Amino acid sequence: YEQSDNDREMLERSLEISSEEMREAYKDLQTLHAELEKRIQERTAELHQANDLLQSEMLERKQVEIMREAVYRIAQAAEEIESLNELYPKIHHIISDVMSAENFYIALYDSDHDELSFVYYVDEVEVTPPGKIRPDRGVSAYVLRTGKSLLCDQTVFEKLKHHNEVELIGPPSPIWLGVPLILYGRTIGIMAV
């Protein structure tokens, strides 16, 4: 099969790509590449977000399980120990396994005399437990009044102070956790870290 000069010339022309067409094709390729990179980055961000959420949920479940185990251990200790004076340090030990609890107390509230009695008390700074005290307007009194747990950092404290709910009693704490002790629907004391 012989090609004529005319056929050969047409073939060469069809194979030739102008520099303008090359630039257009290169721009199109760059645009496609940029779009692909953007999609990859978006998908990677979505996967990171999903992974972070999954990790957070796993941590939350683990914390719930740790708390459930602590509550079980406290209930078990309450059944096995003969006196409350033996139970208090056991509770402190169990709480220490869950969170930092260098400062920890259990105080019972006498509503007839409006007094808190510290039946168990451990503090890094003030080693001697306070005697019977009036709750006044401290964070312990707030927990007693509301019957609700309180996780109180400086921001929460300032907000409560601004609303005249609490005032500073004793040395300030960077973070404080108080839980009401409730018996038959009545707050009878507080446990605090």
Number of C-alpha atoms within 10 A of each C-alpha: 3 6 8 9 9 9 11 12 12 12 11 11 11 9 9 10 10 10 9 9 11 11 11 12 12 12 12 12 12 12 12 12 12 12 12 12 12 12 12 12 12 12 12 12 12 12 12 12 12 12 12 12 12 12 12 12 12 12 12 12 12 12 13 12 12 14 16 12 14 18 15 12 16 20 12 11 17 17 11 10 13 10 10 12 11 12 18 20 17 17 20 22 13 19 19 16 13 13 9 10 18 12 17 21 21 24 21 20 22 14 11 6 9 12 17 24 18 20 15 18 20 19 14 8 8 12 10 9 14 11 11 16 13 15 18 14 16 18 25 25 21 21 22 25 14 11 19 14 18 18 14 18 14 13 11 13 23 16 13 16 16 11 9 10 16 19 17 13 12 8 8 11 11 10 13 18 17 23 19 25 21 14 9 6 8 11 19 18 24 23 22 21 21
